[in-house]
Amino acid sequence: MKLAEALVLRADAQKRIQQLRERLTRSAKVQEGEQPPENPQELLAELDGVLAQYRRLIQQINRTNAQTPFRDGQTLTDALAERDSLALERTVLQLVIETAAGQNFRYGRSEIKYVSTVDVAALQKRVDDLARRYRELDTTIQQINWNVDLIE
């Protein structure tokens, strides 16, 4: 199995766990004399199975990421950390831009005037560069995911 396939299976398992959580919540408590819509014990058993599969996939994915060479002596794990860092930096800077560039409405001269304390244009240029670097890195990661075999 390719790493990308395992990532798809992991996402499916996450969705299944969420669905089971919702179904268990609906069936965990009923009015006295009523029956739950589904058998909670069967749902719990199914949840145990999906969680075991999810845990196994995460272990295999992490092992594969840690042992897969990326570039310049890095592993795929290093590249994923870099990609996550780029995304976080971009998100923070985008919030700063939105705050600094926000409209200020003053209805009279006596109201407080707000001024931007950052260079919005320079920050936007930095955000654009981060977005480009993220896309390029993510594309390379995706290519590797479809070429690397999952370590069992």
C-alpha positions as CSV (number, residue, x, y, z in Angstrom):
1,M,0.0,0.0,0.0
2,K,1.2,3.5,-0.8
3,L,1.5,6.2,1.9
4,A,-1.2,8.3,0.2
5,E,-3.6,5.4,0.4
6,A,-2.9,5.0,4.1
7,L,-3.6,8.7,4.6
8,V,-7.0,8.3,2.8
9,L,-7.8,5.3,5.1
10,R,-6.8,7.4,8.1
11,A,-9.1,10.2,7.1
12,D,-11.9,7.7,6.6
13,A,-11.3,6.2,10.0
14,Q,-11.4,9.7,11.6
15,K,-14.8,10.3,9.9
16,R,-16.1,6.9,11.1
17,I,-15.0,7.6,14.7
18,Q,-16.8,10.9,14.6
19,Q,-20.0,9.2,13.2
20,L,-19.8,6.5,15.9
21,R,-19.3,9.2,18.6
22,E,-22.5,10.9,17.4
23,R,-24.5,7.6,17.3
24,L,-23.2,6.6,20.7
25,T,-24.2,10.0,22.1
26,R,-27.8,9.5,20.8
27,S,-27.9,6.0,22.2
28,A,-26.2,6.5,25.6
29,K,-29.2,7.8,27.5
30,V,-32.9,7.3,27.0
31,Q,-36.1,8.0,28.9
32,E,-37.0,5.2,31.3
33,G,-39.0,2.5,29.5
34,E,-37.7,3.5,26.1
35,Q,-35.2,1.7,23.9
36,P,-32.1,3.4,22.4
37,P,-32.1,3.9,18.7
38,E,-29.1,1.6,18.4
39,N,-27.4,-0.9,20.7
40,P,-24.7,1.0,22.5
41,Q,-22.6,-2.2,23.2
42,E,-22.5,-3.0,19.5
43,L,-21.5,0.6,18.7
44,L,-18.8,0.5,21.4
45,A,-17.4,-2.8,19.9
46,E,-17.4,-1.2,16.4
47,L,-15.7,1.9,17.9
48,D,-13.0,-0.3,19.4
49,G,-12.3,-1.9,16.0
50,V,-12.1,1.4,14.2
51,L,-9.9,2.9,16.9
52,A,-7.5,0.0,16.6
53,Q,-7.3,0.4,12.8
54,Y,-6.8,4.1,13.2
55,R,-4.0,3.6,15.8
56,R,-2.3,1.1,13.5
57,L,-2.5,3.4,10.5
58,I,-1.0,6.4,12.5
59,Q,1.9,4.2,13.7
60,Q,2.6,3.0,10.1
61,I,2.3,6.5,8.7
62,N,4.6,8.0,11.3
63,R,7.1,5.3,10.9
64,T,7.1,5.8,7.1
65,N,7.3,9.6,7.4
66,A,10.3,9.3,9.8
67,Q,12.2,7.0,7.5
68,T,11.4,8.5,4.1
69,P,14.1,10.8,2.7
70,F,12.9,14.1,1.5
71,R,15.7,16.5,0.4
72,D,18.9,18.0,1.8
73,G,19.1,15.3,4.5
74,Q,15.6,15.9,5.7
75,T,12.9,13.3,6.2
76,L,9.3,13.5,5.2
77,T,8.5,14.2,8.9
78,D,10.8,17.3,8.7
79,A,9.0,18.5,5.6
80,L,5.6,18.1,7.2
81,A,6.8,20.1,10.2
82,E,8.0,22.8,7.9
83,R,4.7,22.8,6.0
84,D,2.7,23.1,9.2
85,S,4.9,25.9,10.4
86,L,4.4,27.8,7.1
87,A,0.6,27.4,7.4
88,L,0.6,28.6,11.0
89,E,2.8,31.6,10.2
90,R,0.6,32.5,7.3
91,T,-2.6,32.3,9.5
92,V,-1.1,34.5,12.2
93,L,0.1,37.1,9.7
94,Q,-3.2,37.1,7.8
95,L,-5.0,37.9,11.1
96,V,-2.6,40.8,11.7
97,I,-3.3,42.1,8.2
98,E,-7.1,41.9,8.7
99,T,-6.9,43.6,12.0
100,A,-4.5,46.4,10.8
101,A,-6.4,47.0,7.5
102,G,-9.9,46.9,9.1
103,Q,-12.2,49.9,8.5
104,N,-12.4,52.5,11.3
105,F,-15.6,54.3,11.5
106,R,-15.6,57.6,13.3
107,Y,-18.8,59.6,13.5
108,G,-17.2,62.7,15.0
109,R,-13.8,64.3,15.8
110,S,-14.2,63.4,19.5
111,E,-14.1,59.6,18.8
112,I,-10.9,57.7,19.1
113,K,-8.9,57.3,15.9
114,Y,-7.0,54.1,15.3
115,V,-3.9,53.8,13.1
116,S,-2.1,50.8,11.8
117,T,1.2,50.0,13.5
118,V,2.4,47.5,10.8
119,D,3.2,47.8,7.1
120,V,0.2,45.9,5.7
121,A,1.6,45.8,2.2
122,A,4.9,44.2,3.3
123,L,3.0,41.7,5.5
124,Q,0.8,40.8,2.5
125,K,3.8,40.2,0.4
126,R,5.2,38.0,3.1
127,V,1.9,36.1,3.3
128,D,1.9,35.6,-0.4
129,D,5.4,34.2,-0.3
130,L,4.5,31.9,2.5
131,A,1.5,30.7,0.5
132,R,3.7,30.0,-2.5
133,R,6.3,28.1,-0.4
134,Y,3.5,26.1,1.2
135,R,2.0,25.1,-2.2
136,E,5.3,24.1,-3.6
137,L,6.2,22.1,-0.5
138,D,2.8,20.5,-0.3
139,T,3.0,19.4,-4.0
140,T,6.3,17.7,-3.4
141,I,5.0,16.0,-0.3
142,Q,1.9,14.7,-2.2
143,Q,4.1,13.4,-5.0
144,I,6.2,11.4,-2.5
145,N,3.1,10.1,-0.7
146,W,2.0,8.5,-4.0
147,N,5.4,6.9,-4.6
148,V,6.4,5.7,-1.2
149,D,5.3,2.3,0.2
150,L,3.8,2.3,3.6
151,I,6.1,0.7,6.2
152,E,4.2,-2.1,7.9
